[in-house]
Amino acid sequence: MSCGLLSSVSLPIATLQGKKLDLGNAAYAKSSGGRSSGGSFRSSPSRSSGSSRNNSSGGYNSGGGAVFIPYGGSSYGYGSSAIGGFGLLLVMLLVLGGGGLVVWLLLSARKGIGSTSELDNDKVTVTKLQVALLAEGRAIQSQLSEIVQNADTETSQGLQQELQEVVLALLRMPENWSHVLASSQTVKTREEAETLFSQNSIAERSNFSVETLTNVGGRVNTKTFTPDPEEDPASYIVVTLIVGTADDKPLLSEVRTTEALKAALEKLASINPDYLMVFELLWSPQDKGDSLTYDELLTEYSGMMQI
C-alpha cells in the first residue's frame, strides 16, 4: 500500500522538476488585483406575510358560510313541500357555487402571492461570471479602474449602474474573450447566500498578492505594487463578477460559447435594481505594469473553459 502511494505521489513531482526555476519566484507568482464591493443580504421589512393573507382567505370562507345559512331555514308561509324542496335545492346550488368561487379566489390569491414572493422570501441566488481576455484587451484595465473609482456602491441604483458599465466594457471587446466560467446557485436563506458569496469572493481574492485599487463601502483605496522584472509579458486579464439577487432560481446555465457569454452578460446587465442585493467586481492584473501569464491562468483559474 505505502509503495503504491509513494509511486503515485512521485509522478506529479517528477513532472515539475523541469520547472524548478519557477519555484524560486513564487513570491511573484500572484498578481495585483482590483476590487469593488457593495450591497447587503440583510432582510428588509416584509410588506406582508403569507400567514396574514391566509387568515384573510380563511375569513372569506367563514363569511361565505354565514351568507348562505339563513336561506336554508326560511319558508315565509308558502307551500312547505314544493317551495321548501325548491328552496333547499337553491340553497345547495348557491352553497356549491359559492364554495367553488371561494376555492377559485384562494387559488388566484396564492398565484398573486407567488408572483411577488421573490422580494418577500429569503431565497437568494448567487451568480459568478468570470471572463478571461487576451492581453490585447488591456484597455479594460483602465476602464474598470475608472468605473470603480467613480462607482456609488452604497445604493442599489449605483450598484446596478456599475454592473451595467462593467458589462458594457466587456461586451465591447468580444474579440479578446478567451476563457469563461459561469455558476449560479439558489439557496434558501440569506445566511447561506452570504456564506456562499463570501466563499466565492475569498477564493478569487486569494489569487491577488495585493489589492492595488478597491472601492468597498464607498471608500476608495490604492496601494503600490512592484512587479517582477523577470516576469513574462502579460498574456491575460481576468474579470470576475459576483452577484447576489432576490431571484428564486439560478440566473445562468452553462456558458461554453461566445454567444452564450454574450447572453449571460446581457442578462446580468438587465437585473432590476430592486432584485440586486450585492455586487462585487474583481479583476487581475489591475496594475498596468503587472502581468498574468498563460501558466498563471491555468494555475490560479483552473476552472475556466476556453471559448
N, C-alpha and C positions, 0 to 999 in steps of 0.2 A: 504493500500500500504506500509506504513512505517513498520508495524508489520511484513508483509511478507518479506520485505527486511532485517529487522533485524534478523529474524529467519534464512534466507538463509545465512547470513554472519556468524552467530554464529556456524554453523555446522563445517566448517573447523577449527575454533578457538578451538572448543571442541576437535577435533581430535588431536590437537597439545599440549593439556595440559599434555599428558604423556611424552612430550619431552621438558618440561620447563627447565630442567637442561642443555640442549644443547644450549639454548639461552645465557647462561652466558659465553659460549666460542665462541661467534660469531666472535670475533676478530681472532680466529684461524681457522675459517671455510674455508678460502681460502688457496690456495697452492702457492708454489713457481713455477715460470714458466721460460722457456727458449724461446728465440725468435731470429729468423734470418730473415732479410728482405732486398730485393734489387730489382732494376729494376725501370721502369717508364712507364707511359701511354702516355707520350708526343709523339706527332705525328712526325714521321720522314719525311724528304722531299720526296714528291711523285715522283716516277720515271717518270710517265707520267699521264696526266689527261684524263678522259673519253671524255671531250669536244674536245680536240685536236685530238683524234682518230676519233671521229665522224666527225669532219671537214674534215679529210683526206679521210674518206669514202665518204663524200659528194663530194669531189673533183673527186673521181673516177666516180661518177655519171655524172658530167658535162663533164669530159673527154670522157666518153663513147659516149655521145651525139655528141660531136664535131667530133669524128672519123667517125660516120656514116652519118652525114649530107651531105657531098659532094657527096656521091653516089646517092642521090636522084635526083640531078639536072643534071647529066651528060648524054649525048646521043652520043657524038663523031661522029655524022653524020650518024649513022646506022639507019635502019628502026625504025621510031619513034613509030609505033603501036605495032609490035610484040616484038621488043627488049626492047622498053620502058616499056611495060607491064611486061616483064620478069624481067627487072631491078627493077621495083617497088616491085615485089614480093620478089626478092632477098634482097632488102633493108629492107622490112618488116621482113623477116626471120632473117636477121642479127640484126635488132633492138631488136626483141623479144628475140632472143638468147642472145644478149649482155645484155639486161635487166635482163634476168634470171641469167646470170653469175654474174652481179653486185649484185643482191639480195643474191646469194649464198655466194659471197665474204663478204658481210655485215654480214650475219649470222655467217659465220666462224670467222670473226673478233670479233664479240660480244662473241662468245664462248671462244675465246682466252683471251679476257678481263676478263671474269668470272673466268677463271682458275687461274689468278694471282691477282684478286682484293682483296683477303683476306689480303694481305700485304699492299694494297694501300688504302683501305677504312678505315672508322673509327669504324667499328663494332668490338666489343671485347667480348670475353667470359670469365666470371669469374667463376671459379670452386673451390669448397671446398670439401675436403675429410678428414673425421675425423675418427680415429681408436682408440678404447679403447683396452688396453691389460691387461691381468691379471698380478698381481704383480710378478709372476714367470718370466715374461719377463723384469724385471728391468734392465737387461744388456743393454737395448736400451737407458737408460738414459745416461750412459757414452758414448755410441756410438754416440748419437745425439750431446752431448756436444763437442766431438772431431771433428765431422763434422763441426759444427758451428764455432768453434774456428779457423779452417783452411780454411773456405769457402771464395771464391772470389765472393763477392756479387756485384761487380762493372761491371761485363761483363755478357752478355747473356750466353756465354760458361761456365763461372764459376757458374752461377745460374743453368744451366742445369746439370752440374756435381754434384752440391749439391743436386738437386732434385733426381737425379738417386741414389746417395748414401743413401739418406733417404729412398727411395722406397726399395732399396735392404735390408736395415736394417729391414724394416717391413716385406718384403717377406720371410725373413729367420726365422721368428718365427710365422707361421700361427697357431700353436697350442695354442698360447696365445691370439689370437684375440677373443674379447668378444662382442663388440658393434661397430656399424658403423653409420655414417651419411654422405650422399653424396648429393651435389647440384651443378648444372651447369646452368648458365643463360647467354644468349647473349643479349647485349644491343647495341643501335645504335650509341652511341658516346663514346669517350674516357672519357669525363667528367662523364657520367653516370657510366662507368666502375670504375673510380677512387672512386666515391661515394659508389658504391656497395662493392668494395674491402675494403674500409675503414670501412664500417659498419660491415662486417664480421670480420675484424681484431679487432676492438674495442670490439665487442661482446665477442670474445674469450679472449682477454687480460683482460677484466673486471673480469674474473674468477681467476686471479692471485692477490695475495696481494703484491707480489714483483717479478720483473723480475730479477732473480739471474744471468742469462747469456744472453747477447744479442750481435748480430753482425748486425748492421744497418749502411749502407753506408760505409762498410769496417772497422768500428770501433768496436772493441770487448770490452765489459764492463762486470764487475762482481759485484755482491752485496751479502752481507751476509744475511742469513735467519735463524731465530730462531724458530725451530719447537715447537709445543705444546707438552710438555712431557706427557700429558694425552691423546693425540690423539691415536686412534686405529691404529693397524699396517696397513701398506699400502696394498690396495687391487687392485688398478687400476692405469694405466698410460694412459693418453690421448694424442695422437699425431694428430695435425691438419696441413694440407697442403692447402694453398690458392694460386691459380694460376690464372694469367691473361694472356690470349693468343689472338693471332690475328685471331682465328677461327671464322667463320661466323655462327656456330651452336654449341649447347651445346656438351661438350666432353663426359659427363657421363649421364647415365639414372639411374633409381632407383637401389640401391645396397641393397640386402637383404640376400645374402648368401656369404659364404666364397669364392665360385667360382667367384661370381660377384665382390667381393672385390679384389681378385687377378687380375682379368681382368682390373679393374679400376686403380689399382696401376701400372700395366704394361703399360696402356695407358698414364698415366702421365709421366712415365719414357721415353716414346718414343717421347715426344714432341720435334719438331725441334727447335733448338736454335733461328732460325730466327723468330719463332712464339712466343717464350717465352718472354713476356714483363715484368711481375712482378711475383715474387715468395716469399711467406712468410711461414716460418715454426714456429709452436708453439707447445710446449709440457709441460705437467704438471703431476706430480711434476718434477722439474728439480733437486732440491737438494736431495741428497741421503737420508738425514735424514727426509725428508718430506714424507707425505703420502696423498693418495686420497682414502677415504673410499667409500663404496658402496652407503651410503646415500648422500655423496657429489657428487658422479657421477650422481645420479638421480636428484639432485637439480640443479647442475651447468651445466649439459649436458643432459638436459631433452629430447632433440630431438633425441638422439641416439637410435638406434634399436639393440636389441640383435640378434646375429647371431649364 
